[in-house]
Amino acid sequence: MVARRNVKKISTKEFLSAFFGVVILVVLFVLASVFADTYQTQMRELVANENGVGMIAYVLLTIISVVVAPVSTLPLIPLASSMWGWMIAGALSIVGWTLGAQFAFLLARHFGKPLVSKIVSLEKLNHLEDRIPKKHLFWTIVLLRMTVPVDVLSYALGLFSRMKSAPYFFATLIGVAPFAFVFAYAGTLPLLYQMEALALGLFIMFLAYVFNRHA
């Protein structure tokens, strides 16, 4: 008989922390969407004169937000969608998230825990270590990108996995791409639809918590 692996369950404290963290991010996202919709004309006039500098700044800020956890640029996506359109905003987010994840992965791989412990909580990293499989790691990373913050997962994989840099890069690229475009498009939707999406997302989080507690 194969022994069942002991998987740490999510505590109520961890769930509430993640729950309110998501609520704050989404509220900021919605507020940014309202701002972008209100000042859309002025923002597009600004873009017409910035010669791509804004795009470069957005990508660099996204990279920094991934490497220097736990800063998030998610609330900036509606502003990017308003200025450059949701497809360009999604593509820029993909570039920023992927490059930032790659830098974090390489920092962890080459400098180890002494450096990483100054950036990310080792408790969070150790919690993720049990979720990193030995086989089929590429597609596991693609799926984990949909549930785990880019920064934390990047450091964990750099520390605990044997995956090489190139496969990691492409797994990250595939994993973050769908959500980059979803968030970019969501930033252009009416406020009512965004609030409905928020309610649905929080309900799914609650169901996942209940399932984890009773698994």
C-alpha positions as CSV (number, residue, x, y, z in Angstrom):
1,M,0.0,0.0,0.0
2,V,1.3,3.5,-0.9
3,A,1.5,5.8,2.0
4,R,-0.6,8.9,1.7
5,R,1.5,12.1,1.6
6,N,0.9,14.4,4.5
7,V,-0.3,17.7,3.0
8,K,-0.6,20.7,5.3
9,K,-4.1,22.1,5.4
10,I,-4.9,25.8,5.1
11,S,-5.5,27.3,8.6
12,T,-8.3,29.8,9.2
13,K,-5.7,32.5,9.8
14,E,-4.0,31.8,6.5
15,F,-7.3,31.8,4.6
16,L,-8.5,35.1,6.1
17,S,-5.1,36.7,5.3
18,A,-5.3,35.5,1.7
19,F,-9.0,36.4,1.5
20,F,-8.6,40.0,2.6
21,G,-5.5,40.4,0.6
22,V,-7.5,39.5,-2.5
23,V,-10.3,41.8,-1.5
24,I,-7.9,44.7,-1.2
25,L,-6.3,44.0,-4.5
26,V,-9.7,43.7,-6.3
27,V,-11.0,46.9,-4.7
28,L,-7.9,48.8,-5.9
29,F,-8.4,47.2,-9.3
30,V,-12.0,48.4,-9.5
31,L,-11.1,51.9,-8.3
32,A,-8.3,52.0,-11.0
33,S,-10.9,51.0,-13.6
34,V,-13.2,53.8,-12.5
35,F,-10.4,56.3,-12.6
36,A,-9.3,55.0,-16.1
37,D,-12.8,55.3,-17.4
38,T,-13.3,58.8,-16.0
39,Y,-10.0,60.2,-17.4
40,Q,-9.7,58.0,-20.5
41,T,-9.4,60.9,-22.9
42,Q,-6.7,62.7,-20.9
43,M,-4.7,59.4,-20.5
44,R,-4.8,58.7,-24.2
45,E,-3.6,62.2,-25.0
46,L,-0.7,61.6,-22.6
47,V,0.2,58.3,-24.3
48,A,0.2,60.0,-27.7
49,N,3.2,62.1,-26.6
50,E,5.2,59.6,-24.5
51,N,6.8,57.6,-27.4
52,G,6.7,54.2,-25.7
53,V,8.4,55.4,-22.5
54,G,5.2,54.5,-20.5
55,M,5.2,51.0,-21.8
56,I,8.8,50.5,-20.8
57,A,8.2,52.0,-17.4
58,Y,5.1,49.7,-16.9
59,V,7.1,46.5,-17.8
60,L,10.0,47.6,-15.5
61,L,7.6,48.3,-12.6
62,T,6.0,44.9,-13.1
63,I,9.4,43.1,-13.1
64,I,10.3,44.9,-9.9
65,S,7.0,44.1,-8.3
66,V,7.6,40.4,-8.9
67,V,11.2,40.4,-7.6
68,V,10.6,42.6,-4.6
69,A,7.6,40.7,-3.1
70,P,4.9,41.3,-2.1
71,V,4.2,44.4,-4.2
72,S,1.5,43.9,-6.8
73,T,0.9,45.9,-10.0
74,L,-2.5,44.3,-10.6
75,P,-4.4,47.6,-9.9
76,L,-2.3,49.3,-12.7
77,I,-3.7,46.9,-15.4
78,P,-6.9,48.9,-15.9
79,L,-4.9,52.1,-16.4
80,A,-2.7,50.3,-18.9
81,S,-5.7,49.0,-20.8
82,S,-7.2,52.5,-20.9
83,M,-4.0,53.9,-22.4
84,W,-2.9,51.2,-24.8
85,G,-5.9,48.9,-25.2
86,W,-6.4,45.6,-23.4
87,M,-4.5,43.4,-25.8
88,I,-1.3,45.5,-25.6
89,A,-1.8,45.8,-21.8
90,G,-2.1,42.1,-21.5
91,A,1.1,41.5,-23.6
92,L,3.0,44.0,-21.5
93,S,1.9,42.3,-18.3
94,I,3.0,38.9,-19.7
95,V,6.5,40.3,-20.5
96,G,6.8,41.9,-17.0
97,W,5.5,38.9,-15.1
98,T,7.6,36.4,-17.1
99,L,10.9,38.3,-16.9
100,G,10.3,39.1,-13.2
101,A,9.6,35.5,-12.4
102,Q,12.8,34.5,-14.3
103,F,14.9,37.0,-12.3
104,A,13.4,35.7,-9.0
105,F,14.1,32.1,-10.1
106,L,17.7,32.8,-10.9
107,L,18.3,34.8,-7.7
108,A,17.0,31.9,-5.7
109,R,19.0,29.3,-7.7
110,H,22.3,31.1,-7.5
111,F,22.2,32.9,-4.1
112,G,19.9,30.5,-2.1
113,K,18.1,31.1,1.2
114,P,20.4,33.8,2.7
115,L,19.2,36.2,0.0
116,V,15.7,34.9,-0.5
117,S,14.9,35.1,3.2
118,K,15.4,38.9,3.0
119,I,12.7,39.1,0.3
120,V,10.1,36.4,0.9
121,S,8.9,34.6,4.0
122,L,10.6,31.3,4.3
123,E,7.5,29.9,6.0
124,K,5.6,30.4,2.7
125,L,8.4,28.9,0.7
126,N,8.6,25.8,2.9
127,H,4.8,25.4,2.6
128,L,5.2,25.4,-1.2
129,E,8.0,22.9,-1.2
130,D,5.5,20.0,-0.5
131,R,3.6,21.0,-3.6
132,I,6.5,20.7,-6.0
133,P,6.4,17.3,-7.7
134,K,9.4,15.3,-9.0
135,K,7.6,14.4,-12.3
136,H,5.7,16.4,-14.9
137,L,7.0,19.6,-13.4
138,F,6.6,21.7,-16.5
139,W,2.8,21.4,-16.7
140,T,2.5,21.6,-12.9
141,I,4.2,25.0,-13.0
142,V,1.7,26.1,-15.7
143,L,-1.2,25.1,-13.5
144,L,0.4,26.6,-10.3
145,R,0.8,29.9,-12.1
146,M,-3.0,30.1,-12.0
147,T,-3.2,29.7,-8.2
148,V,0.1,30.9,-6.6
149,P,1.6,34.4,-6.7
150,V,4.3,34.7,-9.3
151,D,6.9,36.0,-6.9
152,V,6.6,33.3,-4.2
153,L,6.4,30.4,-6.6
154,S,9.5,31.6,-8.5
155,Y,11.6,31.7,-5.4
156,A,10.3,28.3,-4.3
157,L,11.1,26.6,-7.6
158,G,14.5,28.3,-7.7
159,L,15.3,26.9,-4.3
160,F,13.7,23.5,-4.2
161,S,13.4,22.2,-7.8
162,R,16.0,20.9,-10.3
163,M,14.2,22.5,-13.2
164,K,16.4,24.3,-15.7
165,S,16.0,27.9,-16.6
166,A,14.7,27.6,-20.2
167,P,11.8,25.2,-19.4
168,Y,10.9,27.3,-16.4
169,F,10.8,30.4,-18.6
170,F,8.3,28.8,-21.1
171,A,6.2,27.2,-18.4
172,T,5.8,30.6,-16.8
173,L,5.0,32.3,-20.1
174,I,2.2,29.8,-20.8
175,G,0.9,29.9,-17.3
176,V,0.6,33.7,-16.9
177,A,-0.6,34.5,-20.4
178,P,-4.4,33.7,-20.0
179,F,-4.7,35.7,-16.8
180,A,-2.8,38.6,-18.2
181,F,-5.3,39.0,-21.0
182,V,-8.3,38.3,-18.7
183,F,-7.3,41.0,-16.2
184,A,-6.5,43.4,-19.0
185,Y,-9.9,42.9,-20.6
186,A,-11.7,43.0,-17.2
187,G,-10.3,46.4,-16.7
188,T,-12.4,47.7,-19.6
189,L,-15.7,46.2,-18.3
190,P,-18.5,48.1,-16.6
191,L,-18.3,48.4,-12.8
192,L,-21.3,46.1,-12.3
193,Y,-19.6,43.2,-14.2
194,Q,-16.4,43.7,-12.2
195,M,-18.3,43.5,-8.9
196,E,-20.0,40.3,-10.0
197,A,-16.7,38.8,-10.9
198,L,-15.4,39.8,-7.5
199,A,-18.3,38.0,-5.8
200,L,-17.7,34.9,-7.9
201,G,-14.0,34.8,-7.2
202,L,-14.5,35.2,-3.4
203,F,-17.1,32.4,-3.5
204,I,-14.7,30.1,-5.3
205,M,-12.0,30.9,-2.7
206,F,-14.4,30.0,0.1
207,L,-15.3,26.7,-1.6
208,A,-11.6,25.8,-2.0
209,Y,-11.0,26.6,1.7
210,V,-13.9,24.3,2.7
211,F,-12.7,21.5,0.5
212,N,-9.1,21.8,1.8
213,R,-10.3,21.7,5.5
214,H,-12.4,18.5,4.9
215,A,-10.1,16.7,2.4
